[in-house]
Amino acid sequence: MIKSELVQKIAEANPHLYQRDVENIVNAILDQIVDALAKGDRVELRGFGAFSVKNRDARTGRNPRTGKQVDVSSKSVPYFKTGKEMRERLNGEA
Amino acid sequence: MAGRTVTRADLCEAVYQQVGLSRTESAALVEMVLREIADCLAKGETVKLSSFGSFVVRSKGERVGRNPKTGEEVPIEPRRVMVFKPSSILKNRINGRTGKPSGRD
């Protein structure tokens, strides 16, 4: 499923809303998550999962093709941990 | 910097502020969006949300695990897990860069 299909499904279930409104709703949700992570905050959605930011130290990497050493600077990466209920649903337990 | 935890209530507030529905309806829609994504994943389907990232369901085979406390071997059953692959836009935002994806992925 892609974003437009998600929007369409939600719009079908809410005939009183314009598709454009639903698009704004989905984007407002995703933007809020991105903005929080960009600030270094955590996003916890019970039953679904939690997003957080993890820091990676600087390291010396290697170009796999040439074998040359390259300095990789420290960075932050987004991380998602699946919630308990979601984990159970994936395995048909809920 | 870090510290705050954003929850459903904050997402509802964002929808309420930006879309102009009632608080009750905003909350119901946030729930609906999450449920729709979760239902799709429970069916094993990938969910791709452009400029955000994608959720992919992977099947893991059986393997032998070990109880770290007792050292006892325990079989880990085959199972399905979901992974989140952040978009390059999200990765850039988190590193304080706005704008365009940087070449790869």
N, CA and C atoms of all chains as a GROMACS GRO file, in nm:
protein
  597
    1MET      N    1   0.084  -0.119   0.000
    1MET     CA    2   0.000   0.000   0.000
    1MET      C    3   0.088   0.125   0.000
    2ILE      N    4   0.054   0.220  -0.081
    2ILE     CA    5   0.128   0.346  -0.082
    2ILE      C    6   0.039   0.457  -0.026
    3LYS      N    7   0.099   0.575  -0.007
    3LYS     CA    8   0.028   0.681   0.064
    3LYS      C    9  -0.106   0.716  -0.002
    4SER      N   10  -0.107   0.724  -0.135
    4SER     CA   11  -0.231   0.763  -0.202
    4SER      C   12  -0.341   0.658  -0.182
    5GLU      N   13  -0.301   0.531  -0.172
    5GLU     CA   14  -0.400   0.426  -0.148
    5GLU      C   15  -0.455   0.434  -0.005
    6LEU      N   16  -0.365   0.469   0.086
    6LEU     CA   17  -0.407   0.488   0.225
    6LEU      C   18  -0.509   0.602   0.232
    7VAL      N   19  -0.475   0.712   0.166
    7VAL     CA   20  -0.565   0.828   0.163
    7VAL      C   21  -0.701   0.790   0.105
    8GLN      N   22  -0.699   0.712  -0.003
    8GLN     CA   23  -0.822   0.674  -0.069
    8GLN      C   24  -0.910   0.588   0.022
    9LYS      N   25  -0.848   0.494   0.089
    9LYS     CA   26  -0.922   0.406   0.182
    9LYS      C   27  -0.990   0.486   0.292
   10ILE      N   28  -0.914   0.579   0.351
   10ILE     CA   29  -0.969   0.659   0.460
   10ILE      C   30  -1.080   0.750   0.406
   11ALA      N   31  -1.060   0.802   0.285
   11ALA     CA   32  -1.161   0.891   0.225
   11ALA      C   33  -1.290   0.813   0.198
   12GLU      N   34  -1.277   0.689   0.154
   12GLU     CA   35  -1.396   0.607   0.127
   12GLU      C   36  -1.475   0.581   0.255
   13ALA      N   37  -1.403   0.564   0.364
   13ALA     CA   38  -1.470   0.536   0.492
   13ALA      C   39  -1.529   0.664   0.554
   14ASN      N   40  -1.491   0.780   0.500
   14ASN     CA   41  -1.541   0.908   0.552
   14ASN      C   42  -1.594   0.996   0.440
   15PRO      N   43  -1.710   0.958   0.386
   15PRO     CA   44  -1.761   1.028   0.267
   15PRO      C   45  -1.787   1.177   0.290
   16HIS      N   46  -1.793   1.220   0.416
   16HIS     CA   47  -1.817   1.363   0.442
   16HIS      C   48  -1.690   1.447   0.430
   17LEU      N   49  -1.575   1.380   0.408
   17LEU     CA   50  -1.450   1.454   0.395
   17LEU      C   51  -1.404   1.458   0.249
   18TYR      N   52  -1.341   1.567   0.213
   18TYR     CA   53  -1.279   1.573   0.080
   18TYR      C   54  -1.152   1.490   0.082
   19GLN      N   55  -1.117   1.433  -0.032
   19GLN     CA   56  -0.993   1.357  -0.042
   19GLN      C   57  -0.874   1.444  -0.002
   20ARG      N   58  -0.883   1.574  -0.036
   20ARG     CA   59  -0.775   1.668  -0.004
   20ARG      C   60  -0.758   1.683   0.148
   21ASP      N   61  -0.871   1.682   0.220
   21ASP     CA   62  -0.865   1.688   0.367
   21ASP      C   63  -0.793   1.566   0.422
   22VAL      N   64  -0.829   1.450   0.368
   22VAL     CA   65  -0.768   1.326   0.417
   22VAL      C   66  -0.618   1.327   0.391
   23GLU      N   67  -0.581   1.379   0.273
   23GLU     CA   68  -0.439   1.393   0.240
   23GLU      C   69  -0.369   1.480   0.344
   24ASN      N   70  -0.435   1.592   0.379
   24ASN     CA   71  -0.377   1.681   0.480
   24ASN      C   72  -0.365   1.613   0.616
   25ILE      N   73  -0.463   1.530   0.648
   25ILE     CA   74  -0.462   1.459   0.777
   25ILE      C   75  -0.342   1.364   0.782
   26VAL      N   76  -0.327   1.283   0.677
   26VAL     CA   77  -0.216   1.186   0.674
   26VAL      C   78  -0.082   1.260   0.678
   27ASN      N   79  -0.073   1.369   0.601
   27ASN     CA   80   0.053   1.445   0.602
   27ASN      C   81   0.079   1.512   0.737
   28ALA      N   82  -0.026   1.560   0.802
   28ALA     CA   83  -0.009   1.625   0.934
   28ALA      C   84   0.047   1.523   1.033
   29ILE      N   85  -0.003   1.401   1.027
   29ILE     CA   86   0.044   1.295   1.118
   29ILE      C   87   0.192   1.265   1.091
   30LEU      N   88   0.224   1.241   0.963
   30LEU     CA   89   0.362   1.205   0.929
   30LEU      C   90   0.458   1.320   0.958
   31ASP      N   91   0.416   1.444   0.924
   31ASP     CA   92   0.503   1.560   0.949
   31ASP      C   93   0.532   1.578   1.097
   32GLN      N   94   0.428   1.553   1.178
   32GLN     CA   95   0.444   1.567   1.322
   32GLN      C   96   0.549   1.468   1.374
   33ILE      N   97   0.546   1.347   1.321
   33ILE     CA   98   0.645   1.245   1.360
   33ILE      C   99   0.785   1.288   1.316
   34VAL      N  100   0.796   1.334   1.191
   34VAL     CA  101   0.926   1.376   1.139
   34VAL      C  102   0.981   1.495   1.220
   35ASP      N  103   0.894   1.594   1.248
   35ASP     CA  104   0.939   1.712   1.322
   35ASP      C  105   0.989   1.673   1.461
   36ALA      N  106   0.916   1.581   1.526
   36ALA     CA  107   0.956   1.537   1.659
   36ALA      C  108   1.094   1.470   1.654
   37LEU      N  109   1.112   1.381   1.558
   37LEU     CA  110   1.240   1.311   1.546
   37LEU      C  111   1.353   1.408   1.512
   38ALA      N  112   1.323   1.508   1.429
   38ALA     CA  113   1.425   1.607   1.392
   38ALA      C  114   1.471   1.686   1.515
   39LYS      N  115   1.381   1.699   1.614
   39LYS     CA  116   1.418   1.767   1.740
   39LYS      C  117   1.487   1.673   1.836
   40GLY      N  118   1.490   1.545   1.801
   40GLY     CA  119   1.552   1.447   1.890
   40GLY      C  120   1.453   1.384   1.986
   41ASP      N  121   1.324   1.417   1.967
   41ASP     CA  122   1.221   1.358   2.054
   41ASP      C  123   1.187   1.216   2.011
   42ARG      N  124   1.118   1.146   2.100
   42ARG     CA  125   1.073   1.011   2.076
   42ARG      C  126   0.926   1.016   2.040
   43VAL      N  127   0.879   0.924   1.959
   43VAL     CA  128   0.736   0.918   1.926
   43VAL      C  129   0.686   0.780   1.963
   44GLU      N  130   0.593   0.774   2.056
   44GLU     CA  131   0.546   0.643   2.102
   44GLU      C  132   0.399   0.626   2.069
   45LEU      N  133   0.368   0.526   1.988
   45LEU     CA  134   0.230   0.500   1.951
   45LEU      C  135   0.193   0.362   2.001
   46ARG      N  136   0.129   0.358   2.116
   46ARG     CA  137   0.093   0.232   2.181
   46ARG      C  138   0.019   0.138   2.085
   47GLY      N  139   0.060   0.014   2.086
   47GLY     CA  140  -0.007  -0.085   2.002
   47GLY      C  141   0.052  -0.090   1.862
   48PHE      N  142   0.127   0.014   1.825
   48PHE     CA  143   0.186   0.017   1.691
   48PHE      C  144   0.337   0.006   1.702
   49GLY      N  145   0.398   0.103   1.765
   49GLY     CA  146   0.543   0.099   1.782
   49GLY      C  147   0.596   0.234   1.823
   50ALA      N  148   0.726   0.245   1.836
   50ALA     CA  149   0.787   0.370   1.880
   50ALA      C  150   0.902   0.408   1.788
   51PHE      N  151   0.907   0.537   1.754
   51PHE     CA  152   1.016   0.590   1.674
   51PHE      C  153   1.112   0.664   1.768
   52SER      N  154   1.240   0.647   1.746
   52SER     CA  155   1.336   0.725   1.823
   52SER      C  156   1.457   0.753   1.735
   53VAL      N  157   1.549   0.831   1.789
   53VAL     CA  158   1.668   0.867   1.713
   53VAL      C  159   1.789   0.808   1.784
   54LYS      N  160   1.873   0.740   1.711
   54LYS     CA  161   1.996   0.685   1.769
   54LYS      C  162   2.117   0.754   1.708
   55ASN      N  163   2.219   0.773   1.790
   55ASN     CA  164   2.339   0.838   1.740
   55ASN      C  165   2.444   0.736   1.701
   56ARG      N  166   2.505   0.759   1.588
   56ARG     CA  167   2.614   0.673   1.542
   56ARG      C  168   2.743   0.752   1.550
   57ASP      N  169   2.845   0.694   1.614
   57ASP     CA  170   2.974   0.762   1.625
   57ASP      C  171   3.044   0.771   1.490
   58ALA      N  172   3.138   0.864   1.483
   58ALA     CA  173   3.221   0.873   1.363
   58ALA      C  174   3.305   0.747   1.354
   59ARG      N  175   3.333   0.703   1.234
   59ARG     CA  176   3.415   0.582   1.218
   59ARG      C  177   3.492   0.592   1.088
   60THR      N  178   3.590   0.504   1.076
   60THR     CA  179   3.663   0.497   0.950
   60THR      C  180   3.602   0.386   0.867
   61GLY      N  181   3.546   0.423   0.754
   61GLY     CA  182   3.486   0.323   0.667
   61GLY      C  183   3.580   0.291   0.552
   62ARG      N  184   3.534   0.206   0.467
   62ARG     CA  185   3.617   0.166   0.355
   62ARG      C  186   3.530   0.163   0.230
   63ASN      N  187   3.579   0.219   0.125
   63ASN     CA  188   3.508   0.207  -0.002
   63ASN      C  189   3.520   0.061  -0.045
   64PRO      N  190   3.405  -0.009  -0.053
   64PRO     CA  191   3.413  -0.153  -0.079
   64PRO      C  192   3.470  -0.184  -0.217
   65ARG      N  193   3.461  -0.090  -0.309
   65ARG     CA  194   3.512  -0.118  -0.443
   65ARG      C  195   3.664  -0.098  -0.450
   66THR      N  196   3.711   0.011  -0.393
   66THR     CA  197   3.853   0.041  -0.407
   66THR      C  198   3.933   0.002  -0.283
   67GLY      N  199   3.864  -0.024  -0.171
   67GLY     CA  200   3.934  -0.058  -0.048
   67GLY      C  201   3.995   0.063   0.021
   68LYS      N  202   3.973   0.181  -0.036
   68LYS     CA  203   4.030   0.303   0.021
   68LYS      C  204   3.959   0.342   0.152
   69GLN      N  205   4.035   0.392   0.249
   69GLN     CA  206   3.973   0.434   0.375
   69GLN      C  207   3.905   0.569   0.359
   70VAL      N  208   3.788   0.581   0.421
   70VAL     CA  209   3.720   0.710   0.421
   70VAL      C  210   3.670   0.740   0.561
   71ASP      N  211   3.674   0.865   0.601
   71ASP     CA  212   3.622   0.903   0.731
   71ASP      C  213   3.471   0.922   0.721
   72VAL      N  214   3.398   0.853   0.806
   72VAL     CA  215   3.254   0.870   0.811
   72VAL      C  216   3.224   0.950   0.938
   73SER      N  217   3.162   1.066   0.923
   73SER     CA  218   3.139   1.149   1.041
   73SER      C  219   3.020   1.095   1.122
   74SER      N  220   3.010   1.138   1.246
   74SER     CA  221   2.901   1.089   1.331
   74SER      C  222   2.768   1.137   1.275
   75LYS      N  223   2.664   1.057   1.298
   75LYS     CA  224   2.533   1.097   1.247
   75LYS      C  225   2.424   1.038   1.334
   76SER      N  226   2.302   1.083   1.313
   76SER     CA  227   2.187   1.030   1.384
   76SER      C  228   2.101   0.952   1.286
   77VAL      N  229   2.046   0.843   1.330
   77VAL     CA  230   1.959   0.764   1.243
   77VAL      C  231   1.825   0.739   1.313
   78PRO      N  232   1.718   0.740   1.234
   78PRO     CA  233   1.587   0.708   1.291
   78PRO      C  234   1.578   0.559   1.319
   79TYR      N  235   1.507   0.524   1.425
   79TYR     CA  236   1.495   0.384   1.464
   79TYR      C  237   1.351   0.356   1.500
   80PHE      N  238   1.301   0.241   1.459
   80PHE     CA  239   1.162   0.205   1.491
   80PHE      C  240   1.160   0.072   1.564
   81LYS      N  241   1.091   0.069   1.676
   81LYS     CA  242   1.074  -0.056   1.749
   81LYS      C  243   0.927  -0.094   1.744
   82THR      N  244   0.899  -0.212   1.694
   82THR     CA  245   0.761  -0.257   1.681
   82THR      C  246   0.696  -0.275   1.818
   83GLY      N  247   0.574  -0.230   1.831
   83GLY     CA  248   0.501  -0.244   1.957
   83GLY      C  249   0.458  -0.388   1.981
   84LYS      N  250   0.425  -0.417   2.106
   84LYS     CA  251   0.393  -0.554   2.146
   84LYS      C  252   0.271  -0.607   2.071
   85GLU      N  253   0.165  -0.526   2.068
   85GLU     CA  254   0.042  -0.572   2.004
   85GLU      C  255   0.063  -0.596   1.855
   86MET      N  256   0.140  -0.507   1.792
   86MET     CA  257   0.170  -0.521   1.649
   86MET      C  258   0.250  -0.648   1.624
   87ARG      N  259   0.349  -0.672   1.711
   87ARG     CA  260   0.432  -0.792   1.698
   87ARG      C  261   0.346  -0.918   1.705
   88GLU      N  262   0.250  -0.915   1.796
   88GLU     CA  263   0.161  -1.031   1.810
   88GLU      C  264   0.070  -1.046   1.689
   89ARG      N  265   0.023  -0.933   1.640
   89ARG     CA  266  -0.065  -0.940   1.522
   89ARG      C  267   0.008  -0.995   1.400
   90LEU      N  268   0.135  -0.959   1.385
   90LEU     CA  269   0.213  -1.007   1.270
   90LEU      C  270   0.222  -1.159   1.272
   91ASN      N  271   0.215  -1.215   1.393
   91ASN     CA  272   0.225  -1.359   1.406
   91ASN      C  273   0.091  -1.424   1.439
   92GLY      N  274  -0.015  -1.354   1.404
   92GLY     CA  275  -0.149  -1.410   1.415
   92GLY      C  276  -0.192  -1.443   1.556
   93GLU      N  277  -0.138  -1.371   1.655
   93GLU     CA  278  -0.175  -1.401   1.793
   93GLU      C  279  -0.276  -1.303   1.851
   94ALA      N  280  -0.312  -1.202   1.772
   94ALA     CA  281  -0.408  -1.106   1.828
   94ALA      C  282  -0.512  -1.065   1.724
   95MET      N  283   1.810   1.868   2.437
   95MET     CA  284   1.751   1.836   2.307
   95MET      C  285   1.647   1.725   2.321
   96ALA      N  286   1.694   1.602   2.344
   96ALA     CA  287   1.600   1.491   2.354
   96ALA      C  288   1.523   1.499   2.484
   97GLY      N  289   1.419   1.422   2.498
   97GLY     CA  290   1.351   1.418   2.625
   97GLY      C  291   1.202   1.398   2.612
   98ARG      N  292   1.139   1.479   2.531
   98ARG     CA  293   0.995   1.471   2.519
   98ARG      C  294   0.953   1.345   2.445
   99THR      N  295   0.839   1.292   2.483
   99THR     CA  296   0.782   1.182   2.407
   99THR      C  297   0.653   1.227   2.344
  100VAL      N  298   0.647   1.216   2.214
  100VAL     CA  299   0.528   1.254   2.140
  100VAL      C  300   0.434   1.133   2.136
  101THR      N  301   0.307   1.156   2.160
  101THR     CA  302   0.211   1.046   2.162
  101THR      C  303   0.094   1.075   2.066
  102ARG      N  304   0.000   0.982   2.067
  102ARG     CA  305  -0.122   1.000   1.987
  102ARG      C  306  -0.187   1.136   2.009
  103ALA      N  307  -0.188   1.181   2.135
  103ALA     CA  308  -0.252   1.308   2.167
  103ALA      C  309  -0.191   1.423   2.087
  104ASP      N  310  -0.057   1.417   2.068
  104ASP     CA  311   0.010   1.523   1.991
  104ASP      C  312  -0.025   1.514   1.843
  105LEU      N  313  -0.039   1.392   1.794
  105LEU     CA  314  -0.077   1.375   1.653
  105LEU      C  315  -0.219   1.428   1.632
  106CYS      N  316  -0.307   1.398   1.726
  106CYS     CA  317  -0.445   1.447   1.717
  106CYS      C  318  -0.447   1.599   1.717
  107GLU      N  319  -0.366   1.658   1.805
  107GLU     CA  320  -0.358   1.803   1.815
  107GLU      C  321  -0.311   1.863   1.682
  108ALA      N  322  -0.211   1.801   1.620
  108ALA     CA  323  -0.159   1.849   1.492
  108ALA      C  324  -0.267   1.844   1.385
  109VAL      N  325  -0.344   1.735   1.382
  109VAL     CA  326  -0.451   1.723   1.284
  109VAL      C  327  -0.558   1.829   1.313
  110TYR      N  328  -0.592   1.844   1.441
  110TYR     CA  329  -0.692   1.943   1.483
  110TYR      C  330  -0.652   2.084   1.438
  111GLN      N  331  -0.524   2.119   1.463
  111GLN     CA  332  -0.474   2.253   1.429
  111GLN      C  333  -0.470   2.276   1.278
  112GLN      N  334  -0.427   2.174   1.205
  112GLN     CA  335  -0.398   2.195   1.063
  112GLN      C  336  -0.514   2.167   0.971
  113VAL      N  337  -0.609   2.084   1.014
  113VAL     CA  338  -0.715   2.046   0.921
  113VAL      C  339  -0.849   2.110   0.956
  114GLY      N  340  -0.865   2.149   1.083
  114GLY     CA  341  -0.987   2.219   1.118
  114GLY      C  342  -1.107   2.129   1.140
  115LEU      N  343  -1.083   2.005   1.185
  115LEU     CA  344  -1.193   1.918   1.227
  115LEU      C  345  -1.204   1.931   1.378
  116SER      N  346  -1.310   1.875   1.434
  116SER     CA  347  -1.322   1.877   1.580
  116SER      C  348  -1.214   1.789   1.641
  117ARG      N  349  -1.188   1.809   1.772
  117ARG     CA  350  -1.087   1.727   1.839
  117ARG      C  351  -1.125   1.579   1.835
  118THR      N  352  -1.255   1.554   1.857
  118THR     CA  353  -1.302   1.415   1.859
  118THR      C  354  -1.279   1.349   1.724
  119GLU      N  355  -1.314   1.422   1.618
  119GLU     CA  356  -1.299   1.363   1.485
  119GLU      C  357  -1.152   1.349   1.448
  120SER      N  358  -1.070   1.446   1.489
  120SER     CA  359  -0.926   1.437   1.463
  120SER      C  360  -0.870   1.310   1.526
  121ALA      N  361  -0.911   1.285   1.651
  121ALA     CA  362  -0.863   1.166   1.722
  121ALA      C  363  -0.906   1.039   1.651
  122ALA      N  364  -1.032   1.037   1.606
  122ALA     CA  365  -1.083   0.919   1.537
  122ALA      C  366  -1.006   0.893   1.408
  123LEU      N  367  -0.969   1.002   1.338
  123LEU     CA  368  -0.898   0.985   1.211
  123LEU      C  369  -0.755   0.939   1.231
  124VAL      N  370  -0.688   0.991   1.334
  124VAL     CA  371  -0.551   0.945   1.364
  124VAL      C  372  -0.556   0.794   1.390
  125GLU      N  373  -0.656   0.753   1.467
  125GLU     CA  374  -0.673   0.610   1.499
  125GLU      C  375  -0.697   0.528   1.372
  126MET      N  376  -0.780   0.582   1.283
  126MET     CA  377  -0.813   0.513   1.160
  126MET      C  378  -0.689   0.495   1.071
  127VAL      N  379  -0.608   0.601   1.063
  127VAL     CA  380  -0.487   0.595   0.980
  127VAL      C  381  -0.392   0.488   1.034
  128LEU      N  382  -0.371   0.490   1.166
  128LEU     CA  383  -0.280   0.391   1.226
  128LEU      C  384  -0.335   0.250   1.208
  129ARG      N  385  -0.466   0.236   1.226
  129ARG     CA  386  -0.526   0.103   1.214
  129ARG      C  387  -0.513   0.049   1.072
  130GLU      N  388  -0.535   0.137   0.975
  130GLU     CA  389  -0.525   0.096   0.835
  130GLU      C  390  -0.384   0.047   0.802
  131ILE      N  391  -0.283   0.122   0.851
  131ILE     CA  392  -0.143   0.083   0.828
  131ILE      C  393  -0.116  -0.052   0.896
  132ALA      N  394  -0.162  -0.065   1.021
  132ALA     CA  395  -0.138  -0.188   1.098
  132ALA      C  396  -0.208  -0.308   1.032
  133ASP      N  397  -0.331  -0.288   0.984
  133ASP     CA  398  -0.405  -0.398   0.920
  133ASP      C  399  -0.331  -0.449   0.797
  134CYS      N  400  -0.279  -0.355   0.718
  134CYS     CA  401  -0.205  -0.389   0.597
  134CYS      C  402  -0.083  -0.474   0.632
  135LEU      N  403  -0.010  -0.429   0.733
  135LEU     CA  404   0.112  -0.500   0.774
  135LEU      C  405   0.078  -0.637   0.831
  136ALA      N  406  -0.033  -0.646   0.905
  136ALA     CA  407  -0.074  -0.775   0.963
  136ALA      C  408  -0.102  -0.876   0.853
  137LYS      N  409  -0.144  -0.824   0.735
  137LYS     CA  410  -0.169  -0.912   0.621
  137LYS      C  411  -0.039  -0.946   0.548
  138GLY      N  412   0.071  -0.885   0.592
  138GLY     CA  413   0.200  -0.912   0.530
  138GLY      C  414   0.234  -0.816   0.418
  139GLU      N  415   0.150  -0.714   0.400
  139GLU     CA  416   0.170  -0.620   0.291
  139GLU      C  417   0.268  -0.509   0.332
  140THR      N  418   0.350  -0.463   0.237
  140THR     CA  419   0.441  -0.351   0.261
  140THR      C  420   0.362  -0.220   0.256
  141VAL      N  421   0.397  -0.126   0.342
  141VAL     CA  422   0.334   0.006   0.339
  141VAL      C  423   0.440   0.111   0.309
  142LYS      N  424   0.424   0.180   0.197
  142LYS     CA  425   0.522   0.282   0.157
  142LYS      C  426   0.460   0.419   0.169
  143LEU      N  427   0.522   0.504   0.250
  143LEU     CA  428   0.471   0.640   0.268
  143LEU      C  429   0.578   0.735   0.218
  144SER      N  430   0.556   0.789   0.099
  144SER     CA  431   0.661   0.866   0.034
  144SER      C  432   0.703   0.984   0.120
  145SER      N  433   0.830   1.013   0.118
  145SER     CA  434   0.899   1.119   0.193
  145SER      C  435   0.904   1.089   0.344
  146PHE      N  436   0.843   0.977   0.386
  146PHE     CA  437   0.851   0.936   0.527
  146PHE      C  438   0.936   0.810   0.539
  147GLY      N  439   0.889   0.704   0.477
  147GLY     CA  440   0.962   0.578   0.482
  147GLY      C  441   0.869   0.463   0.453
  148SER      N  442   0.920   0.341   0.461
  148SER     CA  443   0.831   0.227   0.437
  148SER      C  444   0.844   0.124   0.548
  149PHE      N  445   0.732   0.055   0.570
  149PHE     CA  446   0.728  -0.054   0.666
  149PHE      C  447   0.722  -0.184   0.586
  150VAL      N  448   0.813  -0.274   0.616
  150VAL     CA  449   0.821  -0.399   0.542
  150VAL      C  450   0.809  -0.514   0.641
  151VAL      N  451   0.734  -0.618   0.601
  151VAL     CA  452   0.721  -0.736   0.686
  151VAL      C  453   0.820  -0.841   0.636
  152ARG      N  454   0.899  -0.894   0.727
  152ARG     CA  455   0.997  -0.996   0.691
  152ARG      C  456   0.969  -1.124   0.767
  153SER      N  457   0.995  -1.236   0.702
  153SER     CA  458   0.980  -1.366   0.770
  153SER      C  459   1.116  -1.414   0.814
  154LYS      N  460   1.124  -1.453   0.940
  154LYS     CA  461   1.250  -1.503   0.995
  154LYS      C  462   1.239  -1.654   1.010
  155GLY      N  463   1.342  -1.725   0.975
  155GLY     CA  464   1.342  -1.870   0.991
  155GLY      C  465   1.367  -1.909   1.135
  156GLU      N  466   1.352  -2.037   1.163
  156GLU     CA  467   1.379  -2.085   1.298
  156GLU      C  468   1.529  -2.083   1.324
  157ARG      N  469   1.568  -2.050   1.447
  157ARG     CA  470   1.709  -2.058   1.482
  157ARG      C  471   1.721  -2.095   1.629
  158VAL      N  472   1.843  -2.134   1.666
  158VAL     CA  473   1.864  -2.171   1.805
  158VAL      C  474   1.909  -2.049   1.882
  159GLY      N  475   1.836  -2.015   1.986
  159GLY     CA  476   1.876  -1.905   2.072
  159GLY      C  477   1.929  -1.961   2.202
  160ARG      N  478   1.969  -1.872   2.289
  160ARG     CA  479   2.025  -1.917   2.416
  160ARG      C  480   1.975  -1.825   2.526
  161ASN      N  481   1.932  -1.881   2.633
  161ASN     CA  482   1.896  -1.800   2.748
  161ASN      C  483   2.025  -1.741   2.804
  162PRO      N  484   2.042  -1.610   2.798
  162PRO     CA  485   2.170  -1.550   2.836
  162PRO      C  486   2.203  -1.572   2.984
  163LYS      N  487   2.101  -1.594   3.064
  163LYS     CA  488   2.127  -1.610   3.207
  163LYS      C  489   2.172  -1.753   3.239
  164THR      N  490   2.102  -1.851   3.182
  164THR     CA  491   2.132  -1.990   3.216
  164THR      C  492   2.221  -2.060   3.113
  165GLY      N  493   2.233  -1.999   2.993
  165GLY     CA  494   2.311  -2.062   2.888
  165GLY      C  495   2.237  -2.175   2.819
  166GLU      N  496   2.113  -2.194   2.859
  166GLU     CA  497   2.031  -2.301   2.805
  166GLU      C  498   1.992  -2.271   2.659
  167GLU      N  499   1.997  -2.371   2.575
  167GLU     CA  500   1.957  -2.352   2.436
  167GLU      C  501   1.807  -2.361   2.423
  168VAL      N  502   1.748  -2.263   2.353
  168VAL     CA  503   1.605  -2.268   2.329
  168VAL      C  504   1.578  -2.242   2.181
  169PRO      N  505   1.490  -2.318   2.119
  169PRO     CA  506   1.459  -2.292   1.979
  169PRO      C  507   1.378  -2.164   1.967
  170ILE      N  508   1.412  -2.080   1.869
  170ILE     CA  509   1.331  -1.961   1.840
  170ILE      C  510   1.248  -1.995   1.717
  171GLU      N  511   1.120  -1.995   1.733
  171GLU     CA  512   1.026  -2.034   1.627
  171GLU      C  513   1.036  -1.938   1.508
  172PRO      N  514   1.005  -1.988   1.389
  172PRO     CA  515   0.997  -1.895   1.274
  172PRO      C  516   0.891  -1.790   1.303
  173ARG      N  517   0.916  -1.667   1.265
  173ARG     CA  518   0.820  -1.562   1.297
  173ARG      C  519   0.826  -1.450   1.195
  174ARG      N  520   0.729  -1.361   1.201
  174ARG     CA  521   0.730  -1.245   1.112
  174ARG      C  522   0.762  -1.120   1.194
  175VAL      N  523   0.847  -1.037   1.139
  175VAL     CA  524   0.880  -0.912   1.205
  175VAL      C  525   0.858  -0.798   1.106
  176MET      N  526   0.841  -0.678   1.159
  176MET     CA  527   0.830  -0.566   1.066
  176MET      C  528   0.947  -0.471   1.087
  177VAL      N  529   0.998  -0.417   0.977
  177VAL     CA  530   1.108  -0.323   0.987
  177VAL      C  531   1.068  -0.192   0.920
  178PHE      N  532   1.122  -0.085   0.974
  178PHE     CA  533   1.095   0.047   0.918
  178PHE      C  534   1.219   0.093   0.843
  179LYS      N  535   1.200   0.128   0.715
  179LYS     CA  536   1.310   0.182   0.637
  179LYS      C  537   1.284   0.331   0.615
  180PRO      N  538   1.358   0.416   0.686
  180PRO     CA  539   1.334   0.559   0.672
  180PRO      C  540   1.372   0.608   0.532
  181SER      N  541   1.298   0.705   0.482
  181SER     CA  542   1.331   0.765   0.353
  181SER      C  543   1.456   0.851   0.371
  182SER      N  544   1.522   0.882   0.261
  182SER     CA  545   1.642   0.965   0.274
  182SER      C  546   1.606   1.106   0.318
  183ILE      N  547   1.483   1.149   0.287
  183ILE     CA  548   1.438   1.281   0.333
  183ILE      C  549   1.433   1.283   0.486
  184LEU      N  550   1.377   1.176   0.544
  184LEU     CA  551   1.370   1.167   0.690
  184LEU      C  552   1.509   1.161   0.750
  185LYS      N  553   1.597   1.080   0.690
  185LYS     CA  554   1.734   1.068   0.742
  185LYS      C  555   1.805   1.203   0.739
  186ASN      N  556   1.784   1.278   0.631
  186ASN     CA  557   1.848   1.410   0.621
  186ASN      C  558   1.793   1.507   0.724
  187ARG      N  559   1.661   1.504   0.744
  187ARG     CA  560   1.598   1.595   0.841
  187ARG      C  561   1.656   1.571   0.981
  188ILE      N  562   1.676   1.444   1.014
  188ILE     CA  563   1.726   1.410   1.147
  188ILE      C  564   1.869   1.457   1.167
  189ASN      N  565   1.941   1.471   1.057
  189ASN     CA  566   2.078   1.521   1.066
  189ASN      C  567   2.086   1.670   1.038
  190GLY      N  568   1.973   1.738   1.055
  190GLY     CA  569   1.971   1.882   1.043
  190GLY      C  570   1.980   1.935   0.902
  191ARG      N  571   1.963   1.845   0.804
  191ARG     CA  572   1.964   1.892   0.666
  191ARG      C  573   1.821   1.887   0.616
  192THR      N  574   1.780   1.993   0.551
  192THR     CA  575   1.647   1.991   0.492
  192THR      C  576   1.663   1.945   0.349
  193GLY      N  577   1.551   1.937   0.281
  193GLY     CA  578   1.560   1.924   0.137
  193GLY      C  579   1.586   1.787   0.081
  194LYS      N  580   1.658   1.785  -0.025
  194LYS     CA  581   1.661   1.674  -0.120
  194LYS      C  582   1.730   1.548  -0.070
  195PRO      N  583   1.681   1.434  -0.119
  195PRO     CA  584   1.750   1.309  -0.090
  195PRO      C  585   1.891   1.313  -0.149
  196SER      N  586   1.985   1.249  -0.080
  196SER     CA  587   2.123   1.259  -0.126
  196SER      C  588   2.164   1.136  -0.204
  197GLY      N  589   2.143   1.138  -0.332
  197GLY     CA  590   2.190   1.031  -0.420
  197GLY      C  591   2.129   0.896  -0.392
  198ARG      N  592   2.196   0.818  -0.306
  198ARG     CA  593   2.151   0.682  -0.283
  198ARG      C  594   2.019   0.672  -0.209
  199ASP      N  595   1.960   0.555  -0.217
  199ASP     CA  596   1.826   0.518  -0.171
  199ASP      C  597   1.735   0.638  -0.159
   0.00000   0.00000   0.00000
